[in-house]
Amino acid sequence: MTFSLLVLSLALLCGCAKDGGGLPVGPTTGPDTTNEPPASGASSSEGEPAPVYITFEGTDLEGETVSQDVFSQSKLTMINVWATYCDPCLREMPGLGELASEYDGSEFQIIGIVSDVREGEDQSLVESLVQETGAAYPHLLANGSIDQAILSSVSGVPTTFFFDGEGAYLGGVVGSAEKSAWKEIVDGLLEER
């Protein structure tokens, strides 16, 4: 639990803010979030706040549909929101690519969300940046569902969110980090699972 608090309170300095962002990331409620667990029947412990779950559907760079069901494929999922114009985003992506390859997919996975390229727009720049940085994990393009569920909580990029295998929101970080810092956070969250 203390490691989750660290993740929640960790606000890293490097990022590309919009609207003067840079605030710590926290759970939100809205049309695409709920405090109701998925059908598996997960529930919170007495005295703890109810977990927050999100629902979304998007398309990855290969044209495949990805939804919140992706969380069940791994004990821990990192969603990294980035933009094509964001130097700190692009600088951290090689480390994230390495990090993703160091874990078994059933333990940990990374999903990128490109905040400035929408479904139906030319994605050639995104594909090129993903290849150049070695960030060989799925990347989703922005759309209305992702806007409401995830991007509405983003004050600057990069922003990173963590979810458990049932899709419960664990915390988030605004800003970029070195691979070693992300590894420490990931290992700490996995120990709690």
N, C-alpha and C positions, 0 to 999 in steps of 0.2 A: 504494500500500500504506500509506503514512503517513497518508493521509486516512482509510482504514478504521480505523486504530488510533485516530485522533481520535474517530471515531464510537463505537468500542467503549468508549473511556475517558470520553467526555463524559457526565457526570451532571448534569442541570440541576436547579435547586433547587425549582422550582414543580411541585407535584403533589399528588395525593390518595393517600397511602400507605395500605396495609392491612397489618396485622401489623408495623408499624414499618418498612416497606419503604424504598425509596430507594436500593437497591444497584445498581451497574452491571449492565446486562443482558448475559448471555453465552449461548452456545449450550447447549442441553440435549440429553440423550439420553433416550429413553423410547420408549414403544410407537409414537409417531407421528413420530419423527425417525430419520434414518438418515445414515450417511456414504457411502451408495451413491448415485452420480449417477443422474439419470433416464435413460431409455432412449436419450437423445441421445448418451451416452457421455462426458459431461464428466468431467474428472479434475483432481486438484490437481497442482501443480508439485512436483518433488522438494524435500524439506526443509520444505515448508509443511504445516500440518495439513490433513487431509481436510475438505472443506466439509461443512456440516450442511444436510440437506434436511428439510423437514417435509411431512407429508401431512394434509390436512383436507378437509372438505366442509361447507358451510354454506349458509344461505339469506339473500339480501339482502332489502331492504325491499319490493322488487317481487315477491318470491316466486320469484326465479330461483336456481338452484343454482350455487354458486361453489366451486371446488376449487383445489388447488395448481396446476392447469393455467393459472390466471390469470396466473402469473408469466411464462409464455412470450409473453404479449401485449405485454410492455414490457421494455426493457433494465434498468429499475430499478423496483421496487415498494416503496412505503412502506406498512406496515401500522400504523395508528394505533389503539391500544386506548384507549377512552374509556368514561366512565360518565355517566349522566344527572344524577347528583348532584354531579359534579366541576366546580367553577367554572373551574379552570385549563384543563380539557379544552375547555369551551365557549368560553372566551376565545380559544383558539388556532385553533378551527375556521374562523372567517372567513378567516384567513390561509392555512390549508390549502386551503380552497376556491379562493381566488385562485391559489395556487401550482399546484394541479392544472390549472387552466384555462390556465396560461402555458406548459405543455409539451405537445408532441405526445404522444398516448397511447402511441405505439410507443417513446418515449424514457423516459417516467416516468408512473407512475400511483399513486394513493392509494386504499387500501381501509381503511375504518373498521370496527372491531369494537366493538360495544356490549357491554361486559362485564357489565352488570347487567340486561339484558333478554334473555330466552331465547326461542328459537323456540317458537311456540305461545302466547306471552303477548301481551298488548295492546301493540302497537307504536306507538300514536298519539302518545305523548309523544316517542318517538324521531323519528318523522316530523316532528313540530312543531319539535323542536330542530334537526334537519337543515335544514329550510326557513328557520327564523329565522337560523341562522348562515351560510347560503349554502354549506354544505359539500356541494356537489352532486357527490359521488363515491359509489361503492357503499359501503353499510354492511351488515355481516353481524351477525346476532343470535347470541348465544352458544348453544352446544350441546355435547354430549359430545365430538365430534371436535375442535372449536375449543378446548374446555377442555384436552384433552390436548396438542394440538399447539402452542398459543400461550398461552392464559391461564395455564397452569401455570408459565410463566416470568415472569409479571407480579407484581411486588411492590407496585405502586402505579400509579395512572393519573394522567395519560396515560403510556403506554409506547409507544414507536415502534420498529418493527423494519424492517430493510432487507433485500431479497432481490434477487438478480440475475435475468436472464431465463431462467436454467436452474433457478431456485428455490433457489440456494445462499444460505444465511444470511450476510449481510455484517456485521451488527452492530446495536446497538440503543441507545436512549436512554430513560432514565426522567425524566419531567418535561416541561413545556411549553416552547415557544420562540416567539419572534416569527417572522413569515414570513421576514424577511431571514436569520435564523440557519438556518432549514430550507433556504432556497434555497442558501446556501453549502455546506451538507452535501450536498444533492442534486447540485449542480453538480460538487463534488469527486468524488463517487462515479461520476457519469456520465463524467467525464474518465478514470477508471480503467477504464471498460468499453471 
